[in-house]
């Protein structure tokens, strides 16, 4: 081992001159439009399924308040990430931001939280895809889940540029389905349908607006997050973007604006037409709402059901990209086994795509979509808090850091996101203690691996580590 960082007990291994040559991504394949499409595609499945479970937790009122709370958190966070990604454009995303601000432990804890989110989310989406396919053909289960992973990992293995363009096309089709849903149902909206869930008079604050009382708001938060979950993955494409300093901020902010509009449409229209009580546990809520008005076998319901699959597929497809880049960055730096970051002739991290995919497929076999949503949110909210803390620390510690984009409101904005993300993390325990415990087990295993092995075998020559080490040296000299 060549270098040792005594302050944090971190050791850096010597690596050969070809180490980084064998771990290169294809540059210049994504401009800001493609990045905005990537941000929308990460999330758009949440508009088609998953969010509606929040109605069961808190009724329409609880879900509405939770969604406003979450929308503020994500908007503030996106502005913070726009600054961070423009300043530190590497494939590590949140891990690299925290690595620079908090150190190796902070970087690893953030990267692990992101990895938990992105490894679990595709498994949950596969379950929802199965529900939509079941509505069409009666086929569901392991065959559908396996087909999802095999087909879409296969496309990613073909090439990043090709995969992102296909993803943009799929996302466009999903957007059409959302617009058809909205246009077809707006005339049938009835505000009274929003409040048809039976009131639980045994809880504090219960009313037709909050049928599960005040605590129902907390319970709805993880499902409100599903309307925006993973938009923060846009910075993971930094090393493959054309002009990171300009494209990353523009792409992620544009994506967030679009997602806010979509969240309003589905939250009001589906329960406002079909009733919140029917929508609260429906596997395909948009289709269910259309069937109430137009009939079970109507053309419009069938169209949205079939085309709506593209929304689920878009998120599934794009989050595969996200988890592979997070695994790639952590592996390249030595936090995870190094073979996971080796790229082939097409500059694709093959093992970083395949191995998490196998794990995700096995998780999908449980069929526990709502449980996996909560687990994904558990990881996500930890990463949000650490990334926002990183923004605040870097603003204070490194005021001279080049910032092509600056967060409106500065650390006040990211401070709001930090506080709200901690509150969102707490909400996961109200929904499912089981999900929180399983997530904790995953975290404990990863932390043990880092503590006992990988922190003694990091690679100092990778971009994220070099940035941090240079900053540390300059700080010590001053």
Helices and strands as residue ranges (DSSP letters): E 3-5, E 10-12, H 32-43, H 45-48, H 53-87, H 94-102, H 104-137, H 142-158, H 160-185, G 186-188, G 191-195, H 213-225, G 231-240, H 244-274, H 276-279, H 285-294, H 299-332, G 338-341, H 350-364, H 369-397, H 411-431, H 433-452, G 454-456, H 463-477
